[in-house]
Amino acid sequence: METTIEPIDRVAINLGPFQIYWYSVIIISGAFIGLWLAMRESERRFLPKNTFSDLVFFAVPISILFARAYYVIFEWDYYSAHPNKIMAIWEGGLAMHGVLTGAVLTIIVFAKVREISFWKITDILAPSLILAQAIGRWGNFINQEAHGGPVSREFLDNLYLPDFIINQMYIKGTYYHPTFLYESLWNFGGFIVLMSLRRVNLRRGELFLTYIIYYSFGRFFIEGMRTDSLMLTEYLRMAQVISVVLIFVAILIIWYRRKKDMQISV
């Protein structure tokens, strides 16, 4: 007899013709918690009080636009046949590398206009970003997406996961790797690492570059377990390629800036 397990309802609040989805609630909650954390740190670093509230006003919609565009481009075979689904972000489909691209471009322009160091802004934002990502992955959990390959119930039980996670990983008669959870935990760990590194005398920009390296390292391996990866070619997963490039570029920037500083000091 087949096991029957009802998934968690994706709708958080039902207001007649209007529905608010858990995915949206979780993503927005992560963004606001990250904003609160960044605003606290900006006050400690004597930036104008409204710096990050103004930045988020522009960065959030632009980042969502980039995240969705990135996802839709790599899933164009589906969305070209279902154009009415292109804007249905509550169903999932926001690519993190698209978020980062939109956010970085927004910060570059914002920093130039406000005459604030780009690296100072990104150093403040780094812990907020990875914390928001850790929270946001639970939106994937609700949508039963961003999971890995098939596993047994026994495998999940041996991870000592609570039943609500195990049950939600039961999709169309099969249990799956909770890769959303692996990445969420990896990102929570990164948040702790970055908050600890704030006490270390790093050069400006290196906290943000450490975030890029840390996140990309974990994402590379976790992405290899997923079944819904956006593919660059038949065998290359886009997120893994970008992760390797980001790690290389971040290390190169740290090396170059330190070498340049040494030459100036000599």
LOVO-983877 format. One record per residue (C-alpha): x, y, z; residue number from 1; chain; residue in three letters. Coordinates in steps of 0.05 Angstrom, whole numbers. Layout:
<rs>
+--------+--------+--------+------+-------+------+
!     c1 !     c2 !     c3 ! resi ! chain ! resn !
+--------+--------+--------+------+-------+------+
!      X !      Y !      Z !  NUM !     A !  ALA !
...
+--------+--------+--------+------+-------+------+
</rs>
This chain:
<rs>
+--------+--------+--------+------+-------+------+
!     c1 !     c2 !     c3 ! resi ! chain ! resn !
+--------+--------+--------+------+-------+------+
!      0 !      0 !      0 !    1 !     A !  MET !
!     29 !     68 !    -21 !    2 !     A !  GLU !
!     44 !    117 !     34 !    3 !     A !  THR !
!      2 !    180 !     33 !    4 !     A !  THR !
!     35 !    243 !     61 !    5 !     A !  ILE !
!      4 !    311 !     50 !    6 !     A !  GLU !
!     54 !    366 !     34 !    7 !     A !  PRO !
!     54 !    432 !     71 !    8 !     A !  ILE !
!      4 !    481 !     41 !    9 !     A !  ASP !
!     43 !    532 !      0 !   10 !     A !  ARG !
!     -8 !    586 !     16 !   11 !     A !  VAL !
!      7 !    622 !     82 !   12 !     A !  ALA !
!    -53 !    669 !     81 !   13 !     A !  ILE !
!   -115 !    662 !     39 !   14 !     A !  ASN !
!   -153 !    728 !     29 !   15 !     A !  LEU !
!   -207 !    706 !    -20 !   16 !     A !  GLY !
!   -180 !    722 !    -90 !   17 !     A !  PRO !
!   -112 !    741 !    -61 !   18 !     A !  PHE !
!    -63 !    691 !    -34 !   19 !     A !  GLN !
!      2 !    702 !      2 !   20 !     A !  ILE !
!     51 !    644 !     -7 !   21 !     A !  TYR !
!    100 !    618 !     45 !   22 !     A !  TRP !
!    155 !    625 !     -7 !   23 !     A !  TYR !
!    145 !    700 !    -10 !   24 !     A !  SER !
!    137 !    707 !     65 !   25 !     A !  VAL !
!    202 !    670 !     78 !   26 !     A !  ILE !
!    243 !    707 !     25 !   27 !     A !  ILE !
!    218 !    775 !     49 !   28 !     A !  ILE !
!    230 !    756 !    122 !   29 !     A !  SER !
!    302 !    738 !    106 !   30 !     A !  GLY !
!    312 !    804 !     69 !   31 !     A !  ALA !
!    285 !    845 !    127 !   32 !     A !  PHE !
!    326 !    808 !    179 !   33 !     A !  ILE !
!    387 !    820 !    137 !   34 !     A !  GLY !
!    369 !    894 !    130 !   35 !     A !  LEU !
!    361 !    901 !    205 !   36 !     A !  TRP !
!    429 !    870 !    216 !   37 !     A !  LEU !
!    462 !    914 !    164 !   38 !     A !  ALA !
!    430 !    977 !    193 !   39 !     A !  MET !
!    457 !    961 !    262 !   40 !     A !  ARG !
!    527 !    952 !    234 !   41 !     A !  GLU !
!    523 !   1015 !    192 !   42 !     A !  SER !
!    508 !   1056 !    254 !   43 !     A !  GLU !
!    569 !   1026 !    287 !   44 !     A !  ARG !
!    611 !   1047 !    227 !   45 !     A !  ARG !
!    581 !   1118 !    227 !   46 !     A !  PHE !
!    545 !   1114 !    161 !   47 !     A !  LEU !
!    482 !   1157 !    151 !   48 !     A !  PRO !
!    423 !   1123 !    184 !   49 !     A !  LYS !
!    383 !   1115 !    120 !   50 !     A !  ASN !
!    440 !   1086 !     78 !   51 !     A !  THR !
!    416 !   1014 !     77 !   52 !     A !  PHE !
!    342 !   1027 !     77 !   53 !     A !  SER !
!    353 !   1070 !     15 !   54 !     A !  ASP !
!    398 !   1017 !    -16 !   55 !     A !  LEU !
!    347 !    961 !     -4 !   56 !     A !  VAL !
!    292 !   1003 !    -36 !   57 !     A !  PHE !
!    329 !    997 !   -102 !   58 !     A !  PHE !
!    368 !    932 !    -92 !   59 !     A !  ALA !
!    311 !    886 !    -74 !   60 !     A !  VAL !
!    267 !    896 !   -136 !   61 !     A !  PRO !
!    328 !    898 !   -182 !   62 !     A !  ILE !
!    357 !    835 !   -151 !   63 !     A !  SER !
!    291 !    798 !   -157 !   64 !     A !  ILE !
!    286 !    820 !   -230 !   65 !     A !  LEU !
!    356 !    794 !   -244 !   66 !     A !  PHE !
!    344 !    730 !   -205 !   67 !     A !  ALA !
!    280 !    715 !   -244 !   68 !     A !  ARG !
!    310 !    735 !   -312 !   69 !     A !  ALA !
!    370 !    690 !   -299 !   70 !     A !  TYR !
!    325 !    631 !   -283 !   71 !     A !  TYR !
!    277 !    643 !   -341 !   72 !     A !  VAL !
!    334 !    649 !   -391 !   73 !     A !  ILE !
!    361 !    581 !   -373 !   74 !     A !  PHE !
!    291 !    550 !   -372 !   75 !     A !  GLU !
!    268 !    585 !   -435 !   76 !     A !  TRP !
!    243 !    521 !   -468 !   77 !     A !  ASP !
!    189 !    518 !   -413 !   78 !     A !  TYR !
!    174 !    592 !   -406 !   79 !     A !  TYR !
!    170 !    605 !   -481 !   80 !     A !  SER !
!    113 !    555 !   -481 !   81 !     A !  ALA !
!     83 !    582 !   -417 !   82 !     A !  HIS !
!     94 !    658 !   -419 !   83 !     A !  PRO !
!     40 !    668 !   -366 !   84 !     A !  ASN !
!     87 !    635 !   -316 !   85 !     A !  LYS !
!    146 !    682 !   -327 !   86 !     A !  ILE !
!    125 !    728 !   -270 !   87 !     A !  MET !
!    100 !    673 !   -223 !   88 !     A !  ALA !
!    157 !    680 !   -174 !   89 !     A !  ILE !
!    114 !    653 !   -117 !   90 !     A !  TRP !
!    121 !    585 !   -149 !   91 !     A !  GLU !
!    197 !    589 !   -141 !   92 !     A !  GLY !
!    251 !    601 !   -192 !   93 !     A !  GLY !
!    296 !    656 !   -165 !   94 !     A !  LEU !
!    369 !    642 !   -180 !   95 !     A !  ALA !
!    417 !    663 !   -126 !   96 !     A !  MET !
!    472 !    682 !   -175 !   97 !     A !  HIS !
!    421 !    728 !   -209 !   98 !     A !  GLY !
!    407 !    760 !   -141 !   99 !     A !  VAL !
!    481 !    772 !   -130 !  100 !     A !  LEU !
!    490 !    802 !   -199 !  101 !     A !  THR !
!    432 !    850 !   -190 !  102 !     A !  GLY !
!    454 !    868 !   -119 !  103 !     A !  ALA !
!    527 !    882 !   -138 !  104 !     A !  VAL !
!    508 !    925 !   -198 !  105 !     A !  LEU !
!    460 !    964 !   -155 !  106 !     A !  THR !
!    512 !    974 !   -100 !  107 !     A !  ILE !
!    564 !    998 !   -151 !  108 !     A !  ILE !
!    517 !   1053 !   -175 !  109 !     A !  VAL !
!    491 !   1069 !   -105 !  110 !     A !  PHE !
!    561 !   1074 !    -76 !  111 !     A !  ALA !
!    584 !   1121 !   -131 !  112 !     A !  LYS !
!    523 !   1167 !   -123 !  113 !     A !  VAL !
!    528 !   1169 !    -46 !  114 !     A !  ARG !
!    604 !   1173 !    -48 !  115 !     A !  GLU !
!    612 !   1113 !     -2 !  116 !     A !  ILE !
!    663 !   1058 !    -12 !  117 !     A !  SER !
!    634 !    999 !    -49 !  118 !     A !  PHE !
!    677 !    953 !     -7 !  119 !     A !  TRP !
!    653 !    984 !     58 !  120 !     A !  LYS !
!    580 !    973 !     38 !  121 !     A !  ILE !
!    592 !    901 !     16 !  122 !     A !  THR !
!    632 !    884 !     79 !  123 !     A !  ASP !
!    573 !    907 !    121 !  124 !     A !  ILE !
!    524 !    869 !     77 !  125 !     A !  LEU !
!    562 !    803 !     74 !  126 !     A !  ALA !
!    535 !    771 !    138 !  127 !     A !  PRO !
!    466 !    797 !    121 !  128 !     A !  SER !
!    467 !    765 !     52 !  129 !     A !  LEU !
!    488 !    696 !     75 !  130 !     A !  ILE !
!    438 !    698 !    133 !  131 !     A !  LEU !
!    382 !    718 !     85 !  132 !     A !  ALA !
!    403 !    660 !     39 !  133 !     A !  GLN !
!    401 !    611 !     98 !  134 !     A !  ALA !
!    330 !    633 !    114 !  135 !     A !  ILE !
!    308 !    637 !     42 !  136 !     A !  GLY !
!    325 !    564 !     28 !  137 !     A !  ARG !
!    265 !    545 !     71 !  138 !     A !  TRP !
!    221 !    575 !     17 !  139 !     A !  GLY !
!    249 !    520 !    -28 !  140 !     A !  ASN !
!    230 !    471 !     26 !  141 !     A !  PHE !
!    158 !    493 !     25 !  142 !     A !  ILE !
!    156 !    489 !    -51 !  143 !     A !  ASN !
!    189 !    420 !    -50 !  144 !     A !  GLN !
!    243 !    444 !    -98 !  145 !     A !  GLU !
!    319 !    450 !    -97 !  146 !     A !  ALA !
!    323 !    379 !    -71 !  147 !     A !  HIS !
!    373 !    324 !    -88 !  148 !     A !  GLY !
!    365 !    255 !   -116 !  149 !     A !  GLY !
!    323 !    197 !    -88 !  150 !     A !  PRO !
!    340 !    168 !    -20 !  151 !     A !  VAL !
!    307 !    119 !     27 !  152 !     A !  SER !
!    265 !    137 !     87 !  153 !     A !  ARG !
!    317 !    101 !    129 !  154 !     A !  GLU !
!    371 !    148 !    103 !  155 !     A !  PHE !
!    331 !    209 !    124 !  156 !     A !  LEU !
!    316 !    178 !    192 !  157 !     A !  ASP !
!    390 !    166 !    202 !  158 !     A !  ASN !
!    401 !    242 !    194 !  159 !     A !  LEU !
!    357 !    251 !    256 !  160 !     A !  TYR !
!    313 !    299 !    218 !  161 !     A !  LEU !
!    245 !    319 !    247 !  162 !     A !  PRO !
!    185 !    286 !    214 !  163 !     A !  ASP !
!    160 !    351 !    183 !  164 !     A !  PHE !
!    224 !    355 !    141 !  165 !     A !  ILE !
!    224 !    282 !    123 !  166 !     A !  ILE !
!    150 !    284 !    103 !  167 !     A !  ASN !
!    160 !    345 !     60 !  168 !     A !  GLN !
!    217 !    309 !     24 !  169 !     A !  MET !
!    167 !    256 !      3 !  170 !     A !  TYR !
!    148 !    278 !    -67 !  171 !     A !  ILE !
!    105 !    238 !   -115 !  172 !     A !  LYS !
!    120 !    172 !    -80 !  173 !     A !  GLY !
!    195 !    182 !    -70 !  174 !     A !  THR !
!    239 !    211 !    -15 !  175 !     A !  TYR !
!    294 !    260 !    -35 !  176 !     A !  TYR !
!    358 !    289 !     -8 !  177 !     A !  HIS !
!    341 !    354 !     30 !  178 !     A !  PRO !
!    395 !    394 !     -5 !  179 !     A !  THR !
!    357 !    458 !     13 !  180 !     A !  PHE !
!    373 !    440 !     86 !  181 !     A !  LEU !
!    447 !    425 !     71 !  182 !     A !  TYR !
!    455 !    494 !     40 !  183 !     A !  GLU !
!    415 !    529 !     94 !  184 !     A !  SER !
!    459 !    498 !    148 !  185 !     A !  LEU !
!    522 !    514 !    108 !  186 !     A !  TRP !
!    499 !    587 !    102 !  187 !     A !  ASN !
!    482 !    592 !    176 !  188 !     A !  PHE !
!    553 !    567 !    189 !  189 !     A !  GLY !
!    579 !    621 !    142 !  190 !     A !  GLY !
!    540 !    674 !    180 !  191 !     A !  PHE !
!    576 !    653 !    244 !  192 !     A !  ILE !
!    643 !    653 !    208 !  193 !     A !  VAL !
!    633 !    723 !    178 !  194 !     A !  LEU !
!    607 !    753 !    244 !  195 !     A !  MET !
!    669 !    725 !    278 !  196 !     A !  SER !
!    715 !    754 !    224 !  197 !     A !  LEU !
!    687 !    823 !    237 !  198 !     A !  ARG !
!    732 !    822 !    299 !  199 !     A !  ARG !
!    793 !    809 !    256 !  200 !     A !  VAL !
!    832 !    866 !    224 !  201 !     A !  ASN !
!    818 !    847 !    152 !  202 !     A !  LEU !
!    829 !    895 !     95 !  203 !     A !  ARG !
!    768 !    931 !     69 !  204 !     A !  ARG !
!    729 !    886 !     22 !  205 !     A !  GLY !
!    759 !    821 !     46 !  206 !     A !  GLU !
!    699 !    803 !     89 !  207 !     A !  LEU !
!    655 !    806 !     27 !  208 !     A !  PHE !
!    705 !    767 !    -14 !  209 !     A !  LEU !
!    709 !    715 !     41 !  210 !     A !  THR !
!    633 !    709 !     36 !  211 !     A !  TYR !
!    639 !    698 !    -39 !  212 !     A !  ILE !
!    691 !    643 !    -29 !  213 !     A !  ILE !
!    655 !    609 !     28 !  214 !     A !  TYR !
!    586 !    609 !     -5 !  215 !     A !  TYR !
!    613 !    588 !    -73 !  216 !     A !  SER !
!    653 !    530 !    -43 !  217 !     A !  PHE !
!    591 !    501 !     -9 !  218 !     A !  GLY !
!    546 !    515 !    -68 !  219 !     A !  ARG !
!    592 !    478 !   -116 !  220 !     A !  PHE !
!    586 !    412 !    -78 !  221 !     A !  PHE !
!    513 !    419 !    -59 !  222 !     A !  ILE !
!    494 !    437 !   -130 !  223 !     A !  GLU !
!    524 !    371 !   -153 !  224 !     A !  GLY !
!    471 !    335 !   -112 !  225 !     A !  MET !
!    411 !    372 !   -140 !  226 !     A !  ARG !
!    364 !    347 !   -193 !  227 !     A !  THR !
!    338 !    415 !   -217 !  228 !     A !  ASP !
!    403 !    450 !   -236 !  229 !     A !  SER !
!    405 !    501 !   -291 !  230 !     A !  LEU !
!    451 !    472 !   -343 !  231 !     A !  MET !
!    503 !    508 !   -385 !  232 !     A !  LEU !
!    515 !    446 !   -427 !  233 !     A !  THR !
!    492 !    374 !   -422 !  234 !     A !  GLU !
!    544 !    361 !   -369 !  235 !     A !  TYR !
!    561 !    429 !   -339 !  236 !     A !  LEU !
!    517 !    457 !   -284 !  237 !     A !  ARG !
!    514 !    533 !   -289 !  238 !     A !  MET !
!    518 !    545 !   -214 !  239 !     A !  ALA !
!    580 !    501 !   -207 !  240 !     A !  GLN !
!    616 !    537 !   -264 !  241 !     A !  VAL !
!    599 !    605 !   -234 !  242 !     A !  ILE !
!    620 !    582 !   -165 !  243 !     A !  SER !
!    689 !    561 !   -190 !  244 !     A !  VAL !
!    697 !    628 !   -227 !  245 !     A !  VAL !
!    676 !    668 !   -166 !  246 !     A !  LEU !
!    724 !    631 !   -120 !  247 !     A !  ILE !
!    781 !    643 !   -169 !  248 !     A !  PHE !
!    764 !    717 !   -180 !  249 !     A !  VAL !
!    755 !    731 !   -105 !  250 !     A !  ALA !
!    822 !    699 !    -88 !  251 !     A !  ILE !
!    855 !    737 !   -145 !  252 !     A !  LEU !
!    827 !    803 !   -121 !  253 !     A !  ILE !
!    851 !    791 !    -49 !  254 !     A !  ILE !
!    920 !    772 !    -75 !  255 !     A !  TRP !
!    925 !    831 !   -122 !  256 !     A !  TYR !
!    902 !    883 !    -70 !  257 !     A !  ARG !
!    949 !    856 !    -17 !  258 !     A !  ARG !
!   1007 !    855 !    -66 !  259 !     A !  LYS !
!    991 !    926 !    -87 !  260 !     A !  LYS !
!    988 !    949 !    -14 !  261 !     A !  ASP !
!   1056 !    916 !     -1 !  262 !     A !  MET !
!   1087 !    952 !    -60 !  263 !     A !  GLN !
!   1059 !   1019 !    -37 !  264 !     A !  ILE !
!   1085 !   1008 !     34 !  265 !     A !  SER !
!   1154 !    990 !      8 !  266 !     A !  VAL !
+--------+--------+--------+------+-------+------+
</rs>
